[in-house]
């Protein structure tokens, strides 16, 4: 047997990356990207591991080109570059919907920082997604104790996204 070569940066590795790759095409629907993010597993980096009962996630937060804080989120563990792991060595998987349920009002997010399969969303965009997309299980986004966001499925609201 021979070792499989690493997937080139340009090849999508999952549904989210496939939607991100199509996002630049004229017939692309931005709702497809948002739904793929919300309904698929994504990865954050944490300075602390979660191997203890009282452990807390201390996620990696970067500054965007305007100096605003953005949560670093990755579509696949292989998209995490080594310099990010030096700052926060623990890779934690969760659903995109859980990220949006827990992210603060002043924080944006960046998917795959520096990658061609990525995008950035500021706090206003996050607020719009929270407003325009509803969970199909009927739970309120704030009701995390009754219905954990990581287990929720998300779909577009009937009015669709609003700018």
N, C-alpha and C positions, 0 to 999 in steps of 0.2 A: 504494500500500500504506500501511496505517497501522501504527503501532507497537503491538505487543501489550502490554496492561497487565500489570504485575507480578501474579503469582498472589497472591491474598489469603492472609493468614496462616492462615486456617481451611481452605484447600484442601490436602489431602495431595499432595506432589510425587512420591512414590515408594512402593514397597511397605512400607518401614519406617514411613513416616508414616501410611500407610493402617492399618497394624496399631496404631500408637500412637493414632490417632483412634478406633479401635474398642475400645481398652483399657478405657475407662470404662463400656462397656455391660455389662448383666447377664450376657449370654451370652458375654462375651469370655474367651478362653483366654490367660493370661499366657505360655504356652509359645510362642504365635504371635509375640508381640512379641520374645521372646528369640531365636527362630530368625531372624526378620527382621533383627534387629541383627547376629547372628553371620554370616549369609550374604550380607549386602549391603554395598555400599561406603558408608563413612562418612568424615567429614572431620575432621581435627584441625588446629589452628593451631600454627605453629612460629615462634619468633623467628628461626631460621636457615633459609635456603633449602638445598635439597639439590643445588645445581648443581656442587658440588665432590666429588671422590671420597672425601675424608675428612670430609665434612659429617656432622653429627649432628643428630638431631631434638631440639629443645628445646621440648616441647609447652607449650601454655598450660594452667596449672593455676589453678583458682579456689578460693575458699573457699565452702562451702555455708552454710546458715543457722546451723549449729552450729559454724562455724569450721573444719570438717574439709576437707582438701584433696581436690579432685575434678578429674579430667581433663575438660576441655571437649571434647566431641565433637558434631559436627553431622551431621544426616541429609542435608543438601543444602547446597552452597555458598551458596545464596541465604538460608539461615537464619543466616548469620554476620552479626552486627550490626557496624557500623563501629567502635564502641568496642573490640570484641575485636580487630579488625584493627590498631588502633593499637598494641596491646600485642604482637601476634604476627601480622605481615602475610602470612605464607606459609601457604596452604591446601593441605594434603596429603591425598590420598585413600588409603584402605586399607580392608580388610574389618574388620568388628566382631570377628571371631575373632582377627585379628592384634592388635587392641587388648587383648583379654583375655589373650592369650598373653604380652604384654610388659608389662602394667601391674604395678606393684609391689603388695606385699601390704598396704600401709598407705594406698593411694590408692583413692578411689572414682572414679566417673565420672558426668557429667551430660550427657544428650543434649539438645541445643538449649536451653541455659540461658535461662530467661525466656520460653520459647515454650509455646503450648498443645500442640504436638506434641513433647513431651519427657518425660523421666523421669530419675530419679536412682537410682543403685545404689551402695551403700556397699561397703567391702572385704569384708564378710561375704557380701553378695549375689553379688559377683564370685567369691568362693571357692566358693559353692554352684553357680553356673553352670559353673565349671570342673570341679567334681566330677560334676555331673549331666548334662552334655552332652558327647557324644563326637564326634570328627571321623570322617566316613564314609570317609576315606582310610586309616584304621587307624593313622595316625601318632600318636605320643605328643605331647601339647601342648608338652612341653619339647624335642622334637626338631626345632627350627626349622631347623637347617641341612639336614636331609635332606628335609623337606617344609615349605616356607614356609607360615605360617599364612594369608597373604593368598590363597593358592591353594586352601586347604582348604574343604571343604563341611562344615557342621556339622549334626547332627541330634540330636533328643532321645534321651537314653539310655532303655533299656527300663523303668527304674523311674520315669522322669519327674522333674520338679523336686521337691526336698524343701525344706521351710521350716526 
